[in-house]
Amino acid sequence: MLDYDTHLMKIYSQGSIKYPEKGFLLKPTIAGLPIQPAEVFDKTKLRSRFYFDTGAGLNLLFSSAYVKDSSLIPADRKRYATIAEGLGGKREMEMTVLKKFRLGPHVFRNVPVYVFEDIYNVTAYPQLGGLIGNDILRRFNVIFNYEKGEFHLLPNSHFHDAFDYSYTGLGIFQQNNLILVSDVIPGSPAAKAGLAENDIVVAVENNLSNNLQTYKQILMQSGKRVRLVLARNNEVFETTLHIHSIRKKMSGTKGVLSK
């Protein structure tokens, strides 16, 4: 059981289990990774199958072939270039917004999604469309019952958390007690603010904590202009970063969930 309210993982011995009330039960296909049908809505409405991936720090990841062949997302909808990093290294991707995504009885509206050129077919297209990541799953407390092939999802205190629509085109990481800039996407807000790879982040706004997660949280405020203090070649300078929103032109709700 993954309890996202308490940040605890509980391991149960074999036997019968009584699921909590007010949740819902999924019966995914277990084929190495669990595979779950779900519905996606945008230019078209589709019922597709997706990997469950608790290790993916995103909502949804689609292969570009799936998006193109299904005509799911309008071709003229703006996509934002970015770089994602995982065990396989860095990959160029694009960010956009999907109008609706249904998992069980719940509909997620205006969901941020990543689209990438899946050259190694890790998403097993055309059998699958992509994967469901941890930013969806963390909104539930989840029981994975592999013996019975059942997953039980109970909405938790994060259920109504707003989605992250921020876009900076900036990557930061921590090394030797320094917060460093790792990637700057050409043409992005970070590039326009004059940031460069290996810049040292001294402060974000008035925060000098040198805490990576704190800085990332500040940089998730879509539409805000943020003051950065940076060091480059032993010189300190300031710049202003305008955090864009990937859903600026999307109409409808504010990314909440409904039943």
Secondary structure, 3 states (H helix, E strand, C coil): CEECCCCEECCCCCCCCCCCCCCEEECCEECCCEEEEEEEECCCEEEEEEEECCCCCCCEEEEHHHHHHHCCCCCCCCCEEEEEEECCEEEEEEEEEEEEEEECCEEEEEEEEEEECCCCCCCCCCCCCEEECHHHHCCEEEEEECCCCEEEEEECCCCCCCCCCEECCEEEEEECCEEEEEEECCCCHHHHCCCCCCCEEEEECCECCCCHHHHHHHCCCCCCEEEEEEEECCEEEEEEEECEECCCCCCCCCCCEEC
